[in-house]
Amino acid sequence: MIYLVLKLNFLVSVFLYNKKNPQVTFLWLKNFRPSPFLLLLPLFSTFVDNINAYLIEAPDIFIENRKKTISSVSNVVFGSMPNDGGILSDYSFENKEEIVKKYPLARSMFKPFIGAKELLHNKERYCLWLKDISPNEVKKVPPVMDAVLKVKLLRENSNREATKKLAEYPMLFGEVRQPEDTYIIIPRHSSQNRRYIPLGFMSPDVICGDSNLLMPNATLYDFGIMTELSCKHMGLM
């Protein structure tokens, strides 16, 4: 928005665009000149010394990207990426129960799985989570063993060298980031029509897919803060 040779010196501030109130913020950029600058607000207008990139009367301060938090809370990371063509990660309740009914040993092999779609629309989905399951147990459940062999073949035939290496571990998701404690789940995409971004406070038995972000080792206090911040974040959507 702000370039070396341009400076914002005129701003009409109106309501954010939406379907019921189709108004936008109008900007006028021209060559830099000394202050004062004109700021037109919904109820009054005033001259100010500066209009910054966040469209307010304030100094030119830019918020830069950070990879680590500035406080003592967990970093937000991606969920676990299956990289399996849906073979391990896409079971309905009926699919799961059909296998478990025939092979009771398989019950411990299934975990609830949540992608962004499941989180936003309250859908039920399961995955084969074999991280702590021995290969001998897997061999006793033919449908699960068959799924593992299909994942191995799928990854071996990939054009990506990194995916081909994952064929050595066909029982596992391609990238495993599942927390061992409670966590906050955050969809990577949502709708601007919502007043807030839907979040979830999850137990470690619920597998978080990579269409979500997650904050590991989270508390209810963290969840409350994140929920409140998500409301304010929607103002930027």
C-alpha positions as CSV (number, residue, x, y, z in Angstrom):
1,M,0.0,0.0,0.0
2,I,2.8,2.5,0.9
3,Y,5.7,2.9,-1.5
4,L,8.9,4.9,-1.2
5,V,7.6,7.7,-3.5
6,L,4.0,7.7,-2.4
7,K,2.3,8.8,0.9
8,L,-1.3,8.4,2.0
9,N,-2.6,11.9,2.7
10,F,-6.3,11.6,2.2
11,L,-8.6,9.0,3.7
12,V,-12.4,8.6,3.8
13,S,-13.2,6.1,6.5
14,V,-16.6,4.3,6.2
15,F,-18.0,0.9,7.2
16,L,-16.5,-2.3,6.0
17,Y,-18.0,-3.8,2.9
18,N,-20.7,-6.4,3.3
19,K,-23.8,-7.5,1.4
20,K,-26.2,-5.4,3.5
21,N,-24.0,-2.4,3.6
22,P,-22.0,-2.2,0.4
23,Q,-19.6,0.6,1.4
24,V,-15.8,0.5,1.2
25,T,-12.9,2.7,2.3
26,F,-11.7,5.1,-0.3
27,L,-8.1,6.0,-0.6
28,W,-6.3,8.8,-2.5
29,L,-2.6,8.3,-3.1
30,K,-0.5,11.1,-4.5
31,N,3.1,12.3,-4.3
32,F,4.4,12.9,-0.8
33,R,3.7,16.3,0.7
34,P,4.1,17.6,4.3
35,S,1.3,17.2,6.8
36,P,-1.5,17.9,7.8
37,F,-3.5,15.2,6.1
38,L,-7.2,15.0,5.9
39,L,-9.0,12.2,7.7
40,L,-12.8,11.9,7.0
41,L,-14.6,9.8,9.5
42,P,-18.3,8.7,9.5
43,L,-19.3,11.5,12.0
44,F,-16.7,14.2,11.5
45,S,-13.5,15.2,9.6
46,T,-10.2,16.4,10.9
47,F,-6.6,17.2,9.9
48,V,-4.0,14.9,11.3
49,D,-0.2,14.7,11.2
50,N,-0.1,11.2,9.7
51,I,-2.3,8.4,8.3
52,N,-0.4,5.1,8.5
53,A,-0.8,1.8,6.6
54,Y,-3.5,0.6,9.0
55,L,-5.7,3.6,8.1
56,I,-5.5,5.3,11.4
57,E,-3.9,8.5,12.8
58,A,-0.7,7.0,14.1
59,P,3.0,6.8,13.2
60,D,4.2,4.6,10.4
61,I,4.7,1.3,12.3
62,F,4.7,-2.0,10.5
63,I,4.0,-5.3,12.1
64,E,6.4,-7.9,10.8
65,N,6.0,-11.7,10.5
66,R,7.3,-13.7,13.5
67,K,8.0,-17.4,13.7
68,K,8.0,-17.4,17.5
69,T,5.5,-16.0,20.0
70,I,6.5,-13.0,22.2
71,S,4.9,-14.6,25.3
72,S,5.2,-18.0,27.0
73,V,2.6,-19.8,25.0
74,S,2.9,-22.6,22.4
75,N,3.5,-21.8,18.8
76,V,0.7,-22.5,16.3
77,V,1.6,-25.2,13.8
78,F,0.0,-27.2,11.0
79,G,-2.0,-30.3,11.7
80,S,-0.8,-33.7,10.6
81,M,-0.6,-34.2,6.8
82,P,-1.9,-37.7,5.7
83,N,-0.3,-37.8,2.3
84,D,-2.2,-40.9,1.6
85,G,-4.8,-40.2,-1.0
86,G,-7.5,-40.6,1.7
87,I,-6.6,-44.3,2.2
88,L,-5.8,-43.9,5.9
89,S,-7.6,-40.7,6.7
90,D,-11.1,-40.9,5.2
91,Y,-13.4,-43.3,6.9
92,S,-17.1,-42.7,7.7
93,F,-18.6,-44.0,11.0
94,E,-20.2,-46.8,9.0
95,N,-17.0,-47.8,7.3
96,K,-15.2,-47.9,10.7
97,E,-17.9,-49.9,12.4
98,E,-18.1,-52.4,9.6
99,I,-14.4,-53.2,10.0
100,V,-14.5,-53.2,13.8
101,K,-17.6,-55.5,13.9
102,K,-15.7,-58.1,11.9
103,Y,-12.2,-57.4,13.5
104,P,-12.7,-56.1,17.1
105,L,-8.9,-55.7,17.3
106,A,-9.2,-52.8,14.9
107,R,-11.1,-50.6,17.3
108,S,-7.9,-49.2,18.8
109,M,-6.6,-48.5,15.3
110,F,-9.2,-45.9,14.5
111,K,-9.3,-42.3,15.8
112,P,-11.7,-39.4,15.1
113,F,-10.2,-37.2,12.4
114,I,-11.0,-33.5,11.9
115,G,-10.2,-31.5,8.8
116,A,-11.4,-27.9,8.3
117,K,-14.7,-29.2,6.7
118,E,-15.4,-31.5,9.7
119,L,-14.7,-28.6,12.1
120,L,-16.7,-26.0,10.4
121,H,-19.7,-28.2,9.5
122,N,-19.7,-30.6,12.4
123,K,-19.0,-33.6,10.2
124,E,-18.0,-37.0,11.6
125,R,-14.9,-38.7,10.1
126,Y,-12.3,-41.3,11.2
127,C,-8.8,-42.3,10.3
128,L,-6.4,-45.2,10.8
129,W,-3.9,-43.9,13.4
130,L,-1.3,-46.7,13.6
131,K,1.4,-44.7,15.3
132,D,1.5,-46.9,18.4
133,I,0.2,-50.1,16.8
134,S,2.6,-53.0,16.1
135,P,2.9,-54.4,12.5
136,N,2.0,-57.8,13.8
137,E,-1.4,-56.4,15.0
138,V,-2.0,-54.7,11.7
139,K,-1.4,-58.0,9.9
140,K,-4.2,-59.6,11.9
141,V,-6.8,-57.1,10.4
142,P,-6.8,-57.6,6.6
143,P,-8.7,-54.4,5.6
144,V,-6.1,-52.4,7.6
145,M,-3.2,-54.3,6.2
146,D,-4.6,-53.7,2.7
147,A,-4.8,-50.0,3.4
148,V,-1.2,-49.9,4.5
149,L,0.0,-51.7,1.3
150,K,-2.0,-49.2,-0.9
151,V,-0.4,-46.3,0.8
152,K,3.0,-47.8,0.3
153,L,2.3,-48.2,-3.4
154,L,0.8,-44.8,-3.8
155,R,3.9,-43.1,-2.3
156,E,6.3,-45.2,-4.2
157,N,4.7,-44.1,-7.5
158,S,4.8,-40.4,-6.6
159,N,6.9,-38.0,-8.6
160,R,8.2,-36.3,-5.5
161,E,11.3,-37.8,-3.9
162,A,10.2,-36.7,-0.4
163,T,7.0,-38.7,-0.9
164,K,8.8,-41.7,-2.2
165,K,10.8,-41.8,1.0
166,L,7.6,-41.8,3.0
167,A,6.8,-45.1,1.4
168,E,9.2,-46.6,4.0
169,Y,6.6,-45.7,6.7
170,P,3.2,-46.6,5.1
171,M,1.5,-47.1,8.5
172,L,2.0,-43.4,9.4
173,F,0.7,-40.1,8.1
174,G,3.2,-38.3,5.9
175,E,3.8,-35.6,8.6
176,V,2.8,-36.3,12.2
177,R,2.3,-33.3,14.5
178,Q,-0.4,-34.6,16.8
179,P,-0.1,-33.2,20.3
180,E,0.0,-35.4,23.4
181,D,-2.1,-33.0,25.4
182,T,-5.2,-30.8,24.9
183,Y,-4.9,-28.4,22.0
184,I,-6.8,-25.7,20.2
185,I,-7.8,-26.4,16.6
186,I,-8.0,-23.5,14.1
187,P,-9.4,-23.9,10.5
188,R,-7.0,-22.6,7.9
189,H,-9.9,-21.2,6.0
190,S,-13.3,-19.9,7.0
191,S,-16.1,-17.5,5.8
192,Q,-16.0,-13.7,6.1
193,N,-19.7,-13.9,6.9
194,R,-19.0,-15.4,10.3
195,R,-18.7,-13.1,13.3
196,Y,-15.8,-15.1,14.6
197,I,-13.5,-17.9,13.4
198,P,-14.8,-21.3,14.9
199,L,-12.2,-22.8,17.1
200,G,-12.1,-26.2,19.0
201,F,-10.7,-27.3,22.3
202,M,-9.7,-30.9,21.6
203,S,-8.3,-33.9,23.4
204,P,-5.2,-35.6,21.9
205,D,-7.3,-38.6,20.9
206,V,-8.9,-36.5,18.1
207,I,-6.5,-36.3,15.1
208,C,-6.0,-32.8,13.6
209,G,-5.5,-32.8,9.9
210,D,-3.3,-30.3,8.0
211,S,-6.3,-28.2,6.7
212,N,-6.3,-26.9,10.3
213,L,-3.7,-25.2,12.4
214,L,-3.3,-26.2,16.1
215,M,-1.9,-24.8,19.3
216,P,-0.5,-27.7,21.4
217,N,-0.5,-27.8,25.2
218,A,-3.4,-25.3,25.3
219,T,-5.5,-24.3,28.3
220,L,-9.1,-23.1,28.5
221,Y,-7.6,-19.6,29.2
222,D,-5.7,-19.8,25.9
223,F,-9.0,-20.9,24.2
224,G,-10.8,-17.9,25.6
225,I,-8.2,-15.5,24.5
226,M,-8.0,-17.0,21.0
227,T,-11.8,-16.9,20.6
228,E,-11.9,-13.3,21.6
229,L,-9.1,-12.4,19.1
230,S,-10.8,-14.4,16.4
231,C,-13.7,-11.9,16.6
232,K,-11.4,-9.0,16.1
233,H,-9.6,-10.8,13.3
234,M,-12.8,-11.0,11.3
235,G,-12.7,-7.3,11.0
236,L,-9.7,-7.8,8.7
237,M,-11.2,-10.6,6.6
